[in-house]
Amino acid sequence: MFEKFRSFEYQLAGKPLVIETGKMAGLANGSCLVKLGDTTVLATATASAKPREGIDFLPLSVDFEARLYAAGKIPGSYNKREGRPTDKSILASRVIDRPIRPLFPKDLRNDVAINLLILSVDPDCEPEVAAMLGASIALSISDIPWNGPIAGVHVGLVDGKIIINPDFKQRQESTLELTVAGSQKKVVMIEAGAKEVPDDTMFEAIMTAHEEIKKLCSFIDGIVKEVGKPKFEYPSCELDHDMFDKVFDFCEKDLMFALDTDDKNVRDERVEPIKDAIIEKFSEEYPEISDIMEELMYKLQKKIVRRWLLVDKKRVDGRRMDQIRPLDAQVQVIPRVHGSGMFTRGQTQVLTVCTLGSLSEAQLLDDIDSETEKRYIHHYNMPGFSTGEAKPSRTPGRREIGHGALAERSLVPVLPSKEEFPYTIRCVSEVISSNGSTSQASVCGSTLALMDAGVPITAPVAGISCGLITEEDGSWSTMIDIQGLEDFYGDMDFKVAGTHKGITSIQMDLKIDGLTPEIIKEAFAVTHKGRDYIIDEYILKAIPGPRDEVSEFAPKMISMKINPDKIREVIGTGGKVIQKIVADTGAKIDIEDDGSVFISAVNRDSALAAQKIIEGIVFEPEVGEIYTGKVTRIIPIGAFVEFAPGKEGMVHISKLENFRVEKVEDVVKEGDVINVKFLGIDEKGRMNLSKKDAPQPQNAESAVSEDKHYSRPLRKPE
């Protein structure tokens, strides 16, 4: 049923934000139309009437649906319609999911679906911000139980100045790409990519964002007062407290012994008999206990682990709160690949393989933003065996895509430009053992693989995670390098990657209602110390810097610049010329509109051969310049000389010597290497040369070599 139409306005960083309710999607539990500049998003929140049978978690889904019509584009697929969500849409869904999920009641089991339909895109107003605000407003005004609102903004850093919701031009110049979400009191989510931004600057940017977020939350509260619905009642799925206390007293000592190990396999083996003992002891009193065993064991273990961490300052594997697990870093792990690195942290182990390709192999993007391709690609895989599970491999899920994107974002700031290193670069991180923070291990493994492949990165990057345990009285404690159990039962996974100089990425996952500034500062300090230690003690000791040469198995690259007006000649009608060059040399050739030419081949000789042909095509001799060439044929009135690849001119018999020449063969013969002066092009298009006006080489046999650039004149004429 449609409600009465209402419109609410707010100025967000100088841009109009308009929220319309009661206009669309009246059958959803909550809906609104968000307009930020000309970016328009329809946000809906829908919940099922009752929980599904057997559900022991909150089945929440967040879908950021980017329609290409929003950017005035038609899909490039055969069917001309959108297929599976793009990686960017999946990443946007994850960014919005993370701040809203912790604010649902812990015992809610109804299905909740958040749909964010992107209807139009203004390049100066990012749809992710509008979608996050829309999700918060749709939930807040709906009857779905939720402890919001939250709000989110993007932050840029241009010329040292912090900018809220930067426009398109500012984003191009920014050294920071930060998304912050929060409530009136706390920061709920942080996601960042940065060009080695210092910790203090990052903290200031987060706090500046939170000030704007507080105002947005007040704006949303005003909307809720006007159009908000009462929250519906739902059946609580909380465990019976009396039963939980009895079971805990029964198995506390056994469970503490089971958890007190740094070996995940040993821990799992110890826990199984405890489950059987609980069922045997309590099944008569509580017949449902076998059905709720997974949730019961989760809460039993959580109570013990949190007590150890917060009260006893004890970690499951016996480490100090500020101690990193044993580390190992290796390169050249796999033969024949272009580069490989393996990073091990405790029972977490990631193998990354780096592959180099031509620029034409860059990934093409079909999305609503202006980016059309990317030259650095990072993929992350986590097969079942990495956690000891027997399950078949499937296509990458949202988690795998998210972790790959995080590692990619961490390393982009230190990569060389395509002018410095004209390659497409792909890193694939294979998680071969997992017990906490595999995304940050993949950052470390990728740094090793890139340097092993000879990619001249500007600085090594390392990543580490910081955990958190909090209590209702406000007490809290952080820990470095959390393993799986601490992540599972803790309150935070604060991942930070960077160089010695500064931060390159942040991703923060929370299970509580937010962080105070003090906790954020502590997390920065802890992770900075950790990544410095990893870089100095392990990465740089495994490989002190990028290799001087790429692998013998990697393609060899040559870059050159030609006059853009000559591009047509190099390509030829219907591509005939460039196709012949490729067929004759075996090289791949990429030409850009500005005249940049990138040549790649399996061996350098093939690349040089292609370069030589292109130089000949684009070569433009200058009148009066002297060139070295080879006599190719002789006719009665003169000699033809190839003085540049594909460029041939004639020395008339009268221009051979300063005296009268009766016969051309008296002066030169085929195969002779001589210097010639370029006289110009006559009315018939012929190139005229002179031998008598050019000083001759003393050793004609060595005057021209195979590698000589013919297009370079010997010297200016006297």
Buried (B, 14 or more C-beta within 10 A) or exposed (E): EEEEEBEBEBEBBEBEBBBBBBBBBEEBBBBBBBBBBEBBBBBBBBBBEEBEEEEBEBBBEBBBBBBBBBBEEEBEEEEEEBEEBBBBBBBBBBBBBBBBBBBBBEEBBBBBBBBBBBBBBBBBBBBBBBBBBBBBBBBBBBBBBBBBBBBBBBBBBBEEEBBBBBBEEBBEEBBBBBBBBBBBEBBBBBBBBBBBBBBEBBBBBBBBBBEBBBBBBEBBBEBBEEBBBEEEEBEEBEBBEEBBEBBBEBBEEBBBEBBBBBEBEEBEEBBEEBBEEBEEBBEEEBEEBEEBBEBBBBBBBBBBBBEBBBEEEBBBBEBEBEEBBEBEBBBBBBEEBBBBBBBBBBBBBBBBBBBBBBBEBBEEBBBBBEEEEBBBBBBBBBBEBBBEEEEEEEEBEBBBBBBBBBBBBBBBBBBBEBEEBBBBBBBBBBBBBBBBBBBBBBBBBBBBBBBBBBBBBEBBBBBBBBBBBBEEEEEBBBBBBBBBBBBBBBBBBBBBBBBBBBBBBBBBBBBBBBBBEEBBBBBBEBBBEBBBBBBEEBBBEBBEEBBEEBBEEBBBBBBBEBEEEBBEBBBBEEEEBBEEBBEEBBBBBBBEEEBBBBBBBBEEBBBBBBBBBBBBBBBEBEEEBBBBBBBEEBEEEBBBBBBBBBBBBBBBBEBBEEEEBEEBEEBBEEEBBBBBBBBEEEEEEEBBBBBBBBEEBEEBEEBBEEEEEBBEBBEEEE
